[in-house]
Amino acid sequence: MESVSGIIPPLLFLFLLFLLVTDRFNRSIITALFAIFFVIFNFINFEKAVESIDFNTIGLLVGMMIIVSVIAKTGIFQFLAIKMLKLAKGRPVRLMIYLSLLTAFLSAFLDNVTTILLVTPVTLYITKILGVSPFPIVISLIYFSNIGGTATLIGDPPNIIIGSEANLTFNDFLKYNTPVTVINTFIILSLLFLIFKNQLRKKKVPLELIKKIKEERLIKDKVFTLKAILILVLVLIGFVTHSLTHIENSIIALSGAFLILLLSVREPDEIYKEIEWSSIFFLISLFVIMAAVEQTGFLELISNGLFSLTKGNVELNTYLILLTSGLSSSITGNLPNTLLFIKIIEGIAKMGVDVFPMWWALSLGACFGGNASLIASAVNIVGADIYNKNILENGQKNSPSQKINFINFSMYGSLVTLVSLLVSFFYLKVSFFN
């Protein structure tokens, strides 16, 4: 550091992380204020602040949010959830398995926060019919939204950022992340089955009540639903063929978004209100803050320290990034954590080191680390809030319930994360260093 002013941005960033951990302030507002402070006091000039914002990431996120918001109103997700109930024949353990698999699949191709917003209320309705505690099922769905989101470029915001910064394609994520996600899905599903099977046992199954539910009625406009799903499929095809067309993922997502808006009978302003603008502004602010911290040389210092610690060993660096990014996500949240480690990996790359395996270590660490604690991922907070409001405020008289809090979420989540990271360790070793 050349001056005292060079120390201030890293210290402010650490202070911001502390504020985010305490959760005393709205994360998007406090982060935006810090970013504006950095610009006002010239820790980063306005031009560089604008340049630091990854508009490909922002465009991709906004585009997918619009598409999912429109499709969500068609009733297709609720339709699928009821289908899972009927497929499970009213057996709670089977229902947990089927809904977990559905959530993991949907989270791989949609915004996982939206997936939780849609699946959780339906799950609460279903468990009320069955007369079982919704706690084990809902908490499993939250874990699997993070696990499923790991599989693809668009499944979880950390992957969107990593893909854009490291120039990784949709197909790259299918090749490197999807296999380990599938492996982890079945291992974690088996683990949660062993943990929760006693809570979900029920002798009498009300099949007659289940048969009375007409899921077809949930889809009000079948023609538009088909059109909306077709647009989503075309967008996914656009992602897969990126290496041939060279069209940016953000352009593909936004094209699908505005096409679906054109066909929708809903007013665009109504749909715009449903975009998670708080997450968008949070991310934009983080880009600016990390750029300010990076130009002080602080992150380069960390990169050099990490490189020296492992004596330049790429394999050790990869494992260290997997472990530290996974565990530290439980404290800082996986979005700030991802941006921090991206800069560290880029610093290592400047030394002429092959950092390709490290990108996948970061992706797996950040996404699977999202299950480590209640504050590790936005999905966790959203899912827990829906559950707690519906169960504890309104009450579910015919089944025992317990609040999802930091302790019980993290107790199971830390175990899920450690197992996922262990599987990822062996996967990375076999894939890159065998």
N, C-alpha and C positions, 0 to 999 in steps of 0.2 A: 504494500500500500504506500503510495507516495505522499499522502497527506491525511490529516485527520478527517477531512470530508470523505475520503475513500472508505473509512471505517463505518460511517453513519448508515449507508444503505443496507449493508449486511445486518447491522444491529437492529435497524428498523424492521427488516424482514423477519428476524428471529422474534421480535416483539409482536409482530403481526401473527406469527404462528402460535405464539402464546395466547393471544386474544381469540384466535380461531378455536384453540383447544378448550378454552374456558367457556366458549359458546355464550358469552354474555351479550354479544351484539350480532345483528344480522350479518352474515359472512360477506354477502355481496356489497353491502353498504360500507362496512368498515374497510374492506379491501380496495374498493373504489376510492375512498377518501385517502388511503395511503398512496395509491397510484397518482392521484391528483397532487398530493403533497410532494411527491418525488419530482413531478414536472414543474410545479411552482417554484421550488427551491433549486431547480436546475441540476438535480442529481442525474437527470436524463433530459435532453432537450426534446421539444415537441416533435420534431421530425423523426428522431430515432424512436420515440415512444410509439408513433403511428406505424413505423416500419417494423417494430417488434411484434405487432399484433398479427397472428397467423389467420388471415382471412379465409384461407382454405378450410381450416378447422372450424371456424365460426360459421361459414356458409354451409358446411356439411351438417353441423349440429342443427342449425335453424331449419334447413330443408327437411331433415328427417323428423324434426319435431312437428312440423306442419303436416307432413304425410301421415304420421302416426296419430296426430290429433284428429284428423278427418276420419281415418279408418276406425278409430276408437268409438266414434259415435254411431257406427253402423250396427253395433251389437255383436260383431263376429267373435270378439274375445269372450264375452259372456256365453255365447253359444258354445264355444269350444270347452269352457269350464264345465257347463252342464253336461256336455257329452262325456267329459272325464268322469263325472259323478255316476252317470249311467254305466259307463264302461267298468267302473269299480264296483258296481252292483251294491252301492251303499256301504261298502266296507272301508272304514276310515284309514286303515293302514295303506290299502291300495290307492285310496284317494290321495293321500300324501305323496305317494310315489308318482302317480300319474300327473298330478298338478305340478309337482316339482320338475318333472321332465318337460311338461308344457311350458312352464315359466322359463326354464333354461333355453329351450328352443326359441321362444319368442324374443327373449333378451338378446339372443345372438344376432337377430336381424332388425330389432326395433330398439328404441330408447328404453333401457331397463327401468328407469324411473316410471315411465308411462306404463310399462308392463305391470309393475307392482300396483300402480294406481288403479288399474283395471281388474287385476286378478284378485286382489285382497278383499274388496267388498263382496265379490261373488263367493269367495271362500268362506267369509263370515256368514253369509246367507246359507250356504250348504251345510256348514257345521252346526248351525242352529237347527236345521231339519234333522240332522243325524243325532243331535243331542250330545256332541262330544266337544271337548275343549279345543278351540281354534288355535291355541298357542303353538303346539308343535308343528302344525301345518303352515301357519303364517310365517313363523320364524324360518322354516325350511325354504319357503318360497323366496324369502329375502336373500338367504344364502345362495340359492340357485340362480337368482337374478344376477348376482355378481359373478358366479361361476360361468353361466351361459354367456354373459357379456364378454368374457375373456376370449371367446372363440373367433370373433371376427373383428374387422377394422371398425365397424359401426356399432358394435355391441356395447361398448363402454367408453365414456369420454377419454380416459387415459390412452386407450388404443387409437382413438381418432387423432389425438395430439402426437403420439409417438409415430404413427403412420405418416403424418404430414411432415414432421421434423426430420424423420429418418428416411423419407421417400420410400416407404414400404407400401405395397399395393394390397388390395382386398384379397387377391390370390395368395400373397405371401402369408397373410394371417390364416387363411384356410390351410395352407401347407404346414405352417409351424405351430400355430396355436390351437387349431381345432382338434388334432389328435390328443394332445395332453388334456384338453378340456373334456373330451369324451371320457377319457380314462378317469379323470378326477370326478366326473359326474357320477359314475357308477360306484366308485369307492366311497365318496361322501354320502351318496344315497344309502349305501349299505350301513355306513356309520350312524346316520340319523335314524335309520330303521331300528337299529339295536338300541339307541338311546330312547326313542319315543314310542316303541311298539306297545309298551304296557299302558301308556297314557291314552292310546287310541283304540284299545280293545273294547269291543261292545258286542254283547250277545245277540240282541234283537236288531235286525236291519229293516227299516221301514221302506221296503221296496215299493209298496203301494203309493206312498207319498212321492217317491222319486219318479214313478211312471206318470204321475199326473202333471209333472212339469213339462210344458211344451216349449222347448228351446227354439223352435222355428219362429215363434212369435217375437223373439228378441231381435231378429233381423227384419226391420221395417221396409227397407228398400233394397230388394235383392239385386236389381239391375245395377244400381250405383255401387253396391258392395262389391260386385264382380269387377266393375270398372276400377274401383279404388285398389283392389288387390292386384289387378293386372298392372296398374301403374307402379305399385311397389315391386312387383316382379321385374318389370322393365328397368327400374332403377337398380335393382340388384344385378341384373344382367349387365347394365352399364358399368357397375363397379368391377365385375369379373372381367369384362373386356377392355378395361382401362389400358392395359399394355398394348392393345391393338389400336384403340382410338386416340389415346393420349389426352382424353378429355378429363379435366380435373374432377375429382369426386364431388367437390362442392357444387360445380356446375351441373353435374348429373342429378344430385339431390335437389337442388333448387329448381331445376327444370321439372322434375317430377312433382315438386311441391306446388308450383304455380299452375301446372296442368290439372292437378287434383283440385286446386282452389277454383279453377275455371269451371270444372264439372260439378262441383258441390253446390247444393241448394242453400247451404249456410252462407251467411254474410262473411266476407274475408276478415272484417274487423273483429268478429266474434271468435274466429279461429286464432287470430294474432294474439288475443288476450290469453290464450291457453299455452302459448310458448313460454318456456321457463326462462324468462328474461333475467331473472336473478342469477341463474347459472351462467348465462351468456356474459353478463357484466362482470361477474366474479372471475370468469376465465380471461376476459379482455384485460382486466386490472392486473391479474397475475402475470400475463405476458409482459406488461409494462414494467412491473416491479422486478421480475426476474432479469429483464434486460438491463435495468439500472444496476442491479447487484452484480451481474456478469461483467459489466464494463469496469468495475472496481478491481477486478483481478481476484476477487475472493473465491469464486467458484473454480478458477484455474488452479488456485492454491490447493483446494480440496482434491481436484483431479490429480495433481502431482503427488499429493500425500497418499491417495489411494493407490496410485501406480507404484509409488515407492514401497508402500506397505506390502504389496504382493510381488514386489521385485519384477514388475512388468509381465507377470504371468497372466495371459488372457483368460485361462480357465479359472484361476482363483478370483480374478476380477469379476468374472461372470457370476460365480457363485455368491460372491460378496454383495453384488448389486441385487441379486435375487433375494437374499436374506434381509439385507438392510432396507430395501424398498418395501418389502412385504411387511416387516415388523414396524417400521416407522410410519406406515400408512395408518396404523391404529391410533397414532397420536396426532399427526398433522392432517390426516385425510389424504386420500390417494391423488387428488388433483394437484395441490401444491407440491406434494411429494414427487409426482411425475415430472413436473416442470423443473424441479430442482435437479433430479437425476439426469434429465435430458441434457442439461448444461454440463453436468459432470462428465457424462459419456462423450459429449462433443469435445470437451477439453482433452480427454484421453485420446480421441481420434486425431487431434492435432499433433500428437506425438508419433503419428505414423502407425498406430496399432489398429489391427482389425477388430472393430467393435461390433460387428454384426451379431455375434451371440449375445452380447450385452443388451441389445435392444429387446430381444425376446425375454431375457432375464428380467428386465425392467417391466415389460408388459405383464408377464406372469406374476411378478412380485406385487405390482401396483393393483392389478385386478383381483387376484386371489386375496391380497392383503386387505381388500375392501371389506372382507368378512371379519376382520380381527376385532373390531370394536363397533359400538353403535355410531360413533362419529367418523368412522373410516371412509364411509361412502354416503352420498346423498340418498341412495336407495334405502339404506338402513333407517335413516331418520324418517323418511316418507312412509315406509311400510309400518314402522312402529307407531307413528302418529295416527295413522288410519286405524290400526288395531286398537290402540288404547282409547281413542275417542269413541269408537263404536262399541267396544266391549265394556269398558269401565263406566262410561257416562250413560249409555243407553241400557246397558245390562243385558245379559244373556242368561235368563233364569234357569234354563234346563241343562246347563252344563257348567262345570267348574272352569274358572278363568284366572289367569294371572297376568299382571302387567309386564309388558316388554320394557325392561330398563337396561341401563348400561351394564349392570353386573351380570344378569342372566343372559343377555345377548352376547356379551364378550366371553362369558364362560364357555358357551358352546361354540361361538364364532372363532375364538382363539384356537380351539382344537381343530375346527374345520380348516382354518388358515394354515396351521402347522402341518397337517396332513397334506394339504394341497401343495405347500412349498416343498415338502419332502418328495412328493411325486414329481414335481417340476424339476427338482435337483437331478433326479435320476434320468428324467426325460432330456434335460439339457446335456447331461454327460453322454448319453447314448447318441443324441442327435449331432453334437458338435465335437466331442472330445474322445470318442470311442476309438 
